[in-house]
């Protein structure tokens, strides 16, 4: 089975380099899903000419604005102008539904009275367990990031193709497990030299690259320092709109 991976947004939380926030779109036969959906994701999708109503599933690594805050706007437009009819599933870590409701109420007060006319399903995934979600097999691993976000990395089996994503978080004993045998490993790489707590930075990736046994490695979530030094890095770095087929 072929999978097409589009980096709709490859930036950090602050739009460094003019990049959109995290949104990684994956197409496999019969299913289109997004990994994370940051606050700028609707703009990024529109720029690429991709209708958000074409997405069947959103998988969330954690509940931070640059990874999940585009969902209230997506749902609002789905119920208003876009008039979505097809089902949508949103799967993430524990408390995903409640935390997204809090985000909705903070960003769009009064939206709680709107009720979707399309099937909307929330799934909350425990770590270290494989969950069957819309025909995918998704295994979340705990991530070393802000604990209040219930952070995870995801290993996704798409009909035999394995896509792994660290989400945000420093190296853990589970990082090599995410990468092991993956067709594509998407790895946060926030800073080039400066150590930043709760994030994976290039010195760690460089020193432990041999432990990442993935067929392809792509670095994303690049901050200003990393963007300025990306020409020094042999690994492939993501750009908004970049497409990879596996």
C-alpha positions in Angstrom: 0.0 0.0 0.0 1.3 3.4 -1.0 1.1 6.3 1.5 1.5 10.0 0.5 2.6 12.3 3.3 2.1 16.1 3.0 3.6 18.5 5.4 0.8 21.0 5.5 2.5 22.8 8.3 6.0 22.2 9.5 6.7 25.1 11.8 7.0 25.7 15.5 4.5 27.3 17.9 5.6 30.8 16.9 5.6 30.7 13.1 9.3 30.8 12.8 10.4 31.4 9.2 6.8 32.2 8.2 5.8 28.5 8.6 2.5 27.1 9.5 2.0 25.1 12.7 2.0 21.3 12.8 -0.3 19.5 10.5 0.8 16.4 8.6 -1.6 15.0 6.1 -1.5 11.3 5.1 -3.3 9.7 2.2 -3.8 6.0 1.8 -6.4 4.2 -0.3 -9.8 4.9 1.2 -8.6 7.2 4.1 -7.2 10.7 4.5 -5.9 11.5 8.0 -4.1 14.4 9.7 -1.5 14.1 12.4 -2.0 17.1 14.6 -4.0 20.2 13.6 -2.4 23.4 14.9 -4.1 26.8 15.0 -3.0 27.8 11.5 -3.9 24.5 9.8 -7.1 25.8 8.0 -5.0 28.6 6.4 -2.3 26.1 5.4 -4.8 23.7 3.9 -6.5 26.5 2.0 -3.1 27.6 0.6 -2.6 24.1 -0.7 -6.1 23.9 -2.1 -7.1 21.0 0.2 -10.6 20.9 1.6 -10.7 20.2 5.3 -13.9 18.3 4.8 -11.9 15.6 2.9 -10.2 14.6 6.2 -11.6 11.5 7.8 -9.5 11.4 11.0 -7.3 13.6 13.1 -4.7 12.0 15.3 -3.4 14.3 18.1 -0.1 13.9 19.9 -0.9 16.4 22.7 -3.1 19.4 23.5 -1.0 22.5 22.8 -2.3 25.3 20.5 0.2 24.7 17.8 -0.8 21.0 17.6 -4.6 21.1 18.2 -6.1 24.6 18.3 -7.2 24.5 14.7 -9.9 22.0 15.5 -12.6 24.3 16.9 -12.4 26.4 13.7 -12.5 23.2 11.6 -15.6 22.1 13.4 -17.3 25.5 13.2 -16.8 25.7 9.5 -17.9 22.1 9.1 -21.2 23.0 10.7 -21.6 26.3 8.8 -20.1 27.2 5.5 -18.6 23.8 4.6 -21.7 21.9 5.6 -19.8 18.7 6.2 -21.7 15.4 5.9 -19.1 12.7 6.2 -18.0 11.3 9.6 -15.0 12.7 11.4 -13.0 11.0 14.1 -10.7 12.8 16.5 -8.3 10.6 18.4 -5.7 11.7 20.9 -4.4 11.2 24.5 -6.6 11.1 27.6 -8.9 14.0 28.2 -8.8 15.0 24.5 -12.5 15.7 24.3 -12.7 17.7 27.4 -9.6 19.7 26.6 -10.8 20.5 23.1 -14.1 21.7 24.6 -12.1 24.0 26.8 -10.1 25.3 23.8 -13.4 25.8 21.9 -14.9 27.8 24.7 -11.8 29.9 25.1 -11.4 30.7 21.4 -15.1 30.7 20.3 -17.4 31.4 23.3 -20.9 30.3 22.6 -19.9 27.6 20.1 -21.1 24.9 22.5 -24.7 25.4 21.3 -23.8 24.3 17.8 -24.4 20.6 17.2 -22.9 18.8 14.2 -25.2 17.1 11.7 -22.4 14.7 10.7 -21.1 11.8 12.9 -18.4 13.1 15.2 -16.4 10.6 17.3 -13.8 11.1 19.9 -11.3 8.4 20.9 -8.9 8.7 23.8 -5.9 6.4 23.5 -3.9 4.9 26.3 -0.1 4.7 25.9 1.6 1.5 25.2 -1.6 0.0 23.7 -2.3 -0.5 20.1 -5.7 1.0 19.1 -7.6 0.3 15.9 -8.8 3.7 14.6 -10.5 4.0 11.2 -8.7 0.9 10.0 -5.3 2.1 11.3 -3.3 0.6 14.1 -2.1 3.4 16.3 0.3 3.0 19.3 0.9 6.0 21.5 4.1 6.3 23.6 4.6 8.8 26.4 6.6 11.8 25.5 8.8 14.0 27.7 6.9 17.3 27.2 4.7 19.6 29.3 2.8 17.0 31.4 -0.5 19.0 31.4 -0.8 18.3 27.7 -0.8 14.5 28.1 2.0 14.3 25.5 2.6 11.3 23.3 4.5 10.2 20.2 2.6 8.1 17.7 3.5 4.9 15.7 0.9 4.4 13.0 0.5 1.3 10.9 -1.2 2.2 7.7 -1.9 -1.1 6.0 1.7 -2.2 6.4 3.4 1.2 6.0 4.6 2.5 9.3 4.7 6.3 10.0 6.1 7.4 13.3 6.1 10.9 14.8 7.7 12.0 18.0 5.3 14.9 18.7 7.0 17.4 21.0 9.3 16.0 23.6 12.9 15.2 24.6 14.5 11.8 24.0 13.1 8.9 26.0 13.8 5.2 26.1 10.7 4.9 23.8 12.1 7.1 21.0 13.9 4.2 19.3 10.7 2.1 19.6 8.8 4.7 17.6 11.5 4.5 14.9 12.1 0.8 14.8 11.5 -0.4 11.2 9.3 2.6 10.4 9.0 3.6 6.7 9.0 7.2 7.8 10.1 8.7 11.1 9.1 12.3 11.6 11.2 13.8 14.4 10.9 17.1 16.2 14.1 19.1 16.0 13.6 22.5 17.6 17.1 23.9 18.1 20.5 23.3 16.5 22.8 23.8 19.5 20.8 25.3 22.4 19.2 22.8 24.7 15.5 23.5 25.3 13.7 21.6 28.0 10.9 19.2 26.9 12.0 19.3 23.3 14.2 17.2 21.0 17.1 19.2 19.7 19.7 18.5 17.0 22.7 17.5 19.3 20.6 14.7 20.7 19.5 13.5 17.2 23.1 13.7 15.9 24.5 11.8 18.9 21.8 9.1 18.9 21.0 8.9 15.2 22.3 5.3 15.2 19.4 4.3 17.5 16.8 5.4 15.0 16.3 2.4 12.8 13.8 4.0 10.4 14.0 3.8 6.6 13.6 7.6 6.3 14.0 10.3 8.8 12.6 13.8 8.4 13.1 16.7 10.9 10.3 19.1 11.6 9.2 21.8 14.1 12.3 23.8 13.3 12.9 26.9 15.4 14.9 30.0 14.4 18.3 28.6 15.3 17.6 25.4 13.5 16.4 27.2 10.4 19.5 29.2 10.3 21.7 26.1 10.5 19.7 23.6 8.5 22.3 23.7 5.7 24.7 22.1 8.2 22.4 19.2 8.8 22.6 16.0 6.6 19.1 14.9 7.6 16.2 15.9 5.5 14.2 18.8 6.9 10.5 19.4 6.3 9.1 22.5 4.6 5.4 23.6 4.3 3.9 21.8 1.3 6.6 19.1 1.1 5.3 15.7 -0.1 6.8 12.3 0.5 5.6 9.0 -0.9 6.4 5.8 0.9 
